[in-house]
Amino acid sequence: MRNIAKRHKLIITELEKNGYIQVQELSAILGVSEVTIRKDLKELESRKLLYRSHGGASLHSALIGDRHIDEKEKIQTEEKNRIAEYAAQLIEKDDRIIIASGTTVLALARKITDHLPLTVITPSVKVTSILSYINNIEIIQLGGIIRKSSASAIGAYAENLLKDMMCNKLFIGVDGIDIEHGLTTSNLSEAHLNQCMLKSAQKIIVLTDSTKFGRRGFGKICDINQIDQIITDKNAPSSTVQIMRDRGIDVVLV
């Protein structure tokens, strides 16, 4: 497509649909070289219409600030509930699971029923509050300093307790997920605790809505190749999903 104005309009349209798109994908859609697409993105960024990132662009800055869990819980609620419903079906009798902090994994806690004997380890005060009323669930609450914005424990006490545990599954939420930068969260101490959780779990399952793709938080949790499965909604960018699948990650769209 040689008409620059039409290209720019289509680029913005694609971003409004997906939130994030890669240079390679735009090149295929518009039938122009990746060099041309990068020039287009640079021009659109100069007009403050998008934000460029490595290999792509988004409507919003890739860098994420910290927000309170009560605020985040009101965002993408339908998507988070669908993700949580699917994830709850993966829990089996006598599983020992870790449920990390965050709003999508909190939605998972609300979907867990009382018909399965289960052990849950969690830093989240809210997850404990929800599950403490359910029969057949043994809860191990990780202790330490309470990070108020996520209502969850962080620090050495929580990390040391995890060293003595081995669990079947870790259900983890993220603030950002990116091919290059991996999984990230907005707090460095929380990221470090999440790293300890990864070491204590046999299977790593990421629960995240599509708005987190192409975004980055301050603290890195791990690289993409360290996870086993991602459960997200159908609005996740198709090119990124395919790259992840090509790398052996099971990506489920709900």
One Martini backbone bead per residue (centre of mass of N, CA, C, O) as a GRO file, in nm:
protein
  254
    1MET     BB    1   0.089   0.041   0.029
    2ARG     BB    2   0.149   0.375  -0.075
    3ASN     BB    3  -0.047   0.521   0.101
    4ILE     BB    4   0.020   0.679   0.387
    5ALA     BB    5  -0.253   0.756   0.514
    6LYS     BB    6  -0.376   0.472   0.495
    7ARG     BB    7  -0.167   0.326   0.660
    8HIS     BB    8  -0.201   0.484   0.922
    9LYS     BB    9  -0.498   0.416   0.962
   10LEU     BB   10  -0.458   0.103   0.976
   11ILE     BB   11  -0.270   0.096   1.214
   12ILE     BB   12  -0.465   0.220   1.420
   13THR     BB   13  -0.688   0.012   1.382
   14GLU     BB   14  -0.522  -0.235   1.477
   15LEU     BB   15  -0.460  -0.118   1.761
   16GLU     BB   16  -0.758  -0.088   1.854
   17LYS     BB   17  -0.810  -0.400   1.840
   18ASN     BB   18  -0.521  -0.512   1.998
   19GLY     BB   19  -0.303  -0.283   2.131
   20TYR     BB   20  -0.096  -0.477   1.969
   21ILE     BB   21   0.180  -0.478   1.721
   22GLN     BB   22   0.375  -0.606   1.473
   23VAL     BB   23   0.579  -0.544   1.216
   24GLN     BB   24   0.541  -0.811   1.060
   25GLU     BB   25   0.230  -0.796   1.053
   26LEU     BB   26   0.203  -0.522   0.907
   27SER     BB   27   0.357  -0.600   0.654
   28ALA     BB   28   0.149  -0.818   0.564
   29ILE     BB   29  -0.109  -0.644   0.559
   30LEU     BB   30   0.021  -0.392   0.371
   31GLY     BB   31   0.258  -0.476   0.166
   32VAL     BB   32   0.530  -0.395   0.317
   33SER     BB   33   0.805  -0.316   0.453
   34GLU     BB   34   0.961  -0.301   0.757
   35VAL     BB   35   1.094  -0.029   0.709
   36THR     BB   36   0.833   0.125   0.650
   37ILE     BB   37   0.691   0.066   0.917
   38ARG     BB   38   0.899   0.206   1.101
   39LYS     BB   39   0.854   0.485   0.981
   40ASP     BB   40   0.556   0.504   1.050
   41LEU     BB   41   0.587   0.472   1.359
   42LYS     BB   42   0.767   0.717   1.402
   43GLU     BB   43   0.561   0.923   1.298
   44LEU     BB   44   0.325   0.850   1.494
   45GLU     BB   45   0.486   0.906   1.753
   46SER     BB   46   0.542   1.212   1.694
   47ARG     BB   47   0.206   1.242   1.710
   48LYS     BB   48   0.101   1.072   1.959
   49LEU     BB   49  -0.047   0.774   1.854
   50LEU     BB   50   0.201   0.605   1.971
   51TYR     BB   51   0.409   0.321   2.082
   52ARG     BB   52   0.719   0.211   2.071
   53SER     BB   53   0.875  -0.108   2.025
   54HIS     BB   54   1.025  -0.396   2.008
   55GLY     BB   55   0.875  -0.497   1.707
   56GLY     BB   56   0.653  -0.257   1.772
   57ALA     BB   57   0.318  -0.149   1.891
   58SER     BB   58   0.121   0.087   2.092
   59LEU     BB   59  -0.124   0.284   2.249
   60HIS     BB   60   0.056   0.229   2.497
   61SER     BB   61   0.266   0.226   2.725
   62ALA     BB   62   0.479  -0.032   2.821
   63LEU     BB   63   0.494   0.102   3.085
   64ILE     BB   64   0.421   0.022   3.427
   65GLY     BB   65   0.229   0.107   3.684
   66ASP     BB   66   0.112   0.131   4.002
   67ARG     BB   67  -0.183  -0.041   4.128
   68HIS     BB   68  -0.456  -0.107   4.283
   69ILE     BB   69  -0.642  -0.390   4.315
   70ASP     BB   70  -0.923  -0.251   4.319
   71GLU     BB   71  -0.885  -0.117   4.043
   72LYS     BB   72  -0.804  -0.372   3.864
   73GLU     BB   73  -1.070  -0.543   3.920
   74LYS     BB   74  -1.249  -0.350   3.710
   75ILE     BB   75  -1.077  -0.482   3.481
   76GLN     BB   76  -1.155  -0.717   3.261
   77THR     BB   77  -1.375  -0.911   3.397
   78GLU     BB   78  -1.473  -1.113   3.183
   79GLU     BB   79  -1.197  -1.224   3.102
   80LYS     BB   80  -1.107  -1.318   3.385
   81ASN     BB   81  -1.340  -1.521   3.426
   82ARG     BB   82  -1.274  -1.707   3.188
   83ILE     BB   83  -0.991  -1.777   3.275
   84ALA     BB   84  -1.068  -1.892   3.555
   85GLU     BB   85  -1.255  -2.121   3.461
   86TYR     BB   86  -1.039  -2.279   3.309
   87ALA     BB   87  -0.826  -2.307   3.538
   88ALA     BB   88  -1.007  -2.467   3.742
   89GLN     BB   89  -1.005  -2.736   3.558
   90LEU     BB   90  -0.688  -2.804   3.632
   91ILE     BB   91  -0.777  -2.894   3.903
   92GLU     BB   92  -0.687  -3.152   4.127
   93LYS     BB   93  -0.681  -3.398   4.326
   94ASP     BB   94  -0.444  -3.319   4.569
   95ASP     BB   95  -0.336  -3.065   4.506
   96ARG     BB   96  -0.045  -2.845   4.494
   97ILE     BB   97  -0.082  -2.494   4.505
   98ILE     BB   98  -0.006  -2.179   4.357
   99ILE     BB   99  -0.127  -1.850   4.443
  100ALA     BB  100  -0.084  -1.560   4.351
  101SER     BB  101  -0.093  -1.237   4.272
  102GLY     BB  102  -0.390  -1.080   4.170
  103THR     BB  103  -0.685  -1.057   3.979
  104THR     BB  104  -0.692  -1.327   3.814
  105VAL     BB  105  -0.624  -1.520   4.054
  106LEU     BB  106  -0.862  -1.423   4.223
  107ALA     BB  107  -1.075  -1.534   4.030
  108LEU     BB  108  -0.992  -1.825   4.070
  109ALA     BB  109  -1.065  -1.852   4.371
  110ARG     BB  110  -1.378  -1.810   4.309
  111LYS     BB  111  -1.388  -2.097   4.130
  112ILE     BB  112  -1.341  -2.266   4.370
  113THR     BB  113  -1.438  -2.562   4.502
  114ASP     BB  114  -1.536  -2.819   4.762
  115HIS     BB  115  -1.479  -3.120   4.610
  116LEU     BB  116  -1.160  -3.079   4.657
  117PRO     BB  117  -0.877  -3.177   4.767
  118LEU     BB  118  -0.657  -2.904   4.887
  119THR     BB  119  -0.352  -2.714   4.837
  120VAL     BB  120  -0.277  -2.369   4.933
  121ILE     BB  121  -0.042  -2.130   4.823
  122THR     BB  122  -0.014  -1.784   4.952
  123PRO     BB  123   0.030  -1.419   4.958
  124SER     BB  124  -0.277  -1.363   4.951
  125VAL     BB  125  -0.519  -1.231   5.144
  126LYS     BB  126  -0.768  -1.262   4.955
  127VAL     BB  127  -0.744  -1.561   4.892
  128THR     BB  128  -0.766  -1.658   5.183
  129SER     BB  129  -1.044  -1.534   5.243
  130ILE     BB  130  -1.199  -1.705   5.033
  131LEU     BB  131  -1.087  -2.011   5.106
  132SER     BB  132  -1.154  -2.031   5.424
  133TYR     BB  133  -1.473  -2.124   5.352
  134ILE     BB  134  -1.362  -2.393   5.228
  135ASN     BB  135  -1.377  -2.707   5.191
  136ASN     BB  136  -1.083  -2.910   5.158
  137ILE     BB  137  -0.889  -2.657   5.223
  138GLU     BB  138  -0.551  -2.598   5.247
  139ILE     BB  139  -0.380  -2.321   5.397
  140ILE     BB  140  -0.084  -2.130   5.301
  141GLN     BB  141   0.038  -1.845   5.445
  142LEU     BB  142   0.232  -1.607   5.345
  143GLY     BB  143   0.471  -1.412   5.495
  144GLY     BB  144   0.529  -1.064   5.594
  145ILE     BB  145   0.530  -0.811   5.401
  146ILE     BB  146   0.276  -0.585   5.318
  147ARG     BB  147   0.149  -0.512   5.008
  148LYS     BB  148  -0.102  -0.294   4.963
  149SER     BB  149  -0.166  -0.286   4.648
  150SER     BB  150  -0.190  -0.631   4.661
  151ALA     BB  151  -0.247  -0.779   4.928
  152SER     BB  152   0.061  -0.894   4.988
  153ALA     BB  153   0.332  -1.086   5.035
  154ILE     BB  154   0.677  -1.005   5.109
  155GLY     BB  155   0.990  -1.142   5.121
  156ALA     BB  156   1.190  -1.354   5.311
  157TYR     BB  157   0.976  -1.525   5.454
  158ALA     BB  158   0.831  -1.623   5.199
  159GLU     BB  159   1.079  -1.736   5.048
  160ASN     BB  160   1.173  -1.948   5.264
  161LEU     BB  161   0.915  -2.123   5.268
  162LEU     BB  162   0.934  -2.219   4.964
  163LYS     BB  163   1.197  -2.399   4.985
  164ASP     BB  164   1.012  -2.646   5.131
  165MET     BB  165   0.855  -2.666   4.849
  166MET     BB  166   0.631  -2.876   4.634
  167CYS     BB  167   0.443  -2.823   4.339
  168ASN     BB  168   0.233  -2.869   4.075
  169LYS     BB  169   0.115  -2.561   4.063
  170LEU     BB  170   0.131  -2.235   3.903
  171PHE     BB  171  -0.058  -1.938   3.954
  172ILE     BB  172   0.006  -1.652   3.746
  173GLY     BB  173   0.039  -1.310   3.740
  174VAL     BB  174   0.061  -1.007   3.535
  175ASP     BB  175   0.165  -0.687   3.394
  176GLY     BB  176   0.364  -0.831   3.179
  177ILE     BB  177   0.402  -0.948   2.824
  178ASP     BB  178   0.706  -1.048   2.646
  179ILE     BB  179   0.918  -1.180   2.429
  180GLU     BB  180   1.181  -1.030   2.531
  181HIS     BB  181   1.105  -0.968   2.860
  182GLY     BB  182   0.868  -1.128   2.951
  183LEU     BB  183   0.790  -1.142   3.280
  184THR     BB  184   0.611  -0.882   3.465
  185THR     BB  185   0.626  -0.637   3.732
  186SER     BB  186   0.588  -0.341   3.933
  187ASN     BB  187   0.755  -0.515   4.156
  188LEU     BB  188   1.053  -0.632   4.273
  189SER     BB  189   0.972  -0.811   4.519
  190GLU     BB  190   0.750  -0.968   4.372
  191ALA     BB  191   0.931  -1.086   4.155
  192HIS     BB  192   1.113  -1.250   4.349
  193LEU     BB  193   0.888  -1.429   4.463
  194ASN     BB  194   0.806  -1.550   4.190
  195GLN     BB  195   1.075  -1.694   4.143
  196CYS     BB  196   1.037  -1.889   4.381
  197MET     BB  197   0.780  -2.022   4.276
  198LEU     BB  198   0.900  -2.150   4.022
  199LYS     BB  199   1.093  -2.347   4.189
  200SER     BB  200   0.821  -2.489   4.340
  201ALA     BB  201   0.720  -2.576   4.044
  202GLN     BB  202   0.622  -2.789   3.780
  203LYS     BB  203   0.391  -2.583   3.677
  204ILE     BB  204   0.345  -2.298   3.459
  205ILE     BB  205   0.065  -2.068   3.496
  206VAL     BB  206  -0.067  -1.810   3.301
  207LEU     BB  207  -0.276  -1.532   3.398
  208THR     BB  208  -0.398  -1.324   3.122
  209ASP     BB  209  -0.480  -1.054   2.973
  210SER     BB  210  -0.441  -0.887   2.665
  211THR     BB  211  -0.331  -0.603   2.785
  212LYS     BB  212  -0.031  -0.730   2.868
  213PHE     BB  213   0.066  -0.723   2.592
  214GLY     BB  214   0.363  -0.547   2.534
  215ARG     BB  215   0.435  -0.516   2.836
  216ARG     BB  216   0.613  -0.345   3.123
  217GLY     BB  217   0.770  -0.391   3.412
  218PHE     BB  218   1.010  -0.343   3.655
  219GLY     BB  219   0.991  -0.655   3.728
  220LYS     BB  220   1.145  -0.951   3.665
  221ILE     BB  221   1.063  -1.292   3.647
  222CYS     BB  222   1.082  -1.414   3.338
  223ASP     BB  223   1.110  -1.601   3.078
  224ILE     BB  224   0.916  -1.743   2.843
  225ASN     BB  225   1.065  -2.040   2.845
  226GLN     BB  226   0.963  -2.101   3.163
  227ILE     BB  227   0.684  -2.166   3.056
  228ASP     BB  228   0.386  -2.366   2.981
  229GLN     BB  229   0.125  -2.169   3.026
  230ILE     BB  230  -0.141  -1.974   2.863
  231ILE     BB  231  -0.419  -1.778   2.981
  232THR     BB  232  -0.641  -1.610   2.760
  233ASP     BB  233  -0.779  -1.400   2.545
  234LYS     BB  234  -0.896  -1.342   2.210
  235ASN     BB  235  -0.724  -1.050   2.197
  236ALA     BB  236  -0.470  -1.163   2.145
  237PRO     BB  237  -0.196  -1.139   1.966
  238SER     BB  238  -0.140  -1.351   1.706
  239SER     BB  239   0.167  -1.331   1.664
  240THR     BB  240   0.251  -1.385   1.958
  241VAL     BB  241   0.108  -1.653   1.995
  242GLN     BB  242   0.267  -1.804   1.772
  243ILE     BB  243   0.547  -1.773   1.890
  244MET     BB  244   0.485  -1.927   2.150
  245ARG     BB  245   0.401  -2.191   2.017
  246ASP     BB  246   0.674  -2.234   1.866
  247ARG     BB  247   0.813  -2.255   2.172
  248GLY     BB  248   0.603  -2.463   2.338
  249ILE     BB  249   0.356  -2.299   2.425
  250ASP     BB  250   0.052  -2.313   2.587
  251VAL     BB  251  -0.214  -2.141   2.424
  252VAL     BB  252  -0.512  -2.011   2.567
  253LEU     BB  253  -0.830  -1.918   2.428
  254VAL     BB  254  -1.136  -1.752   2.588
   0.00000   0.00000   0.00000
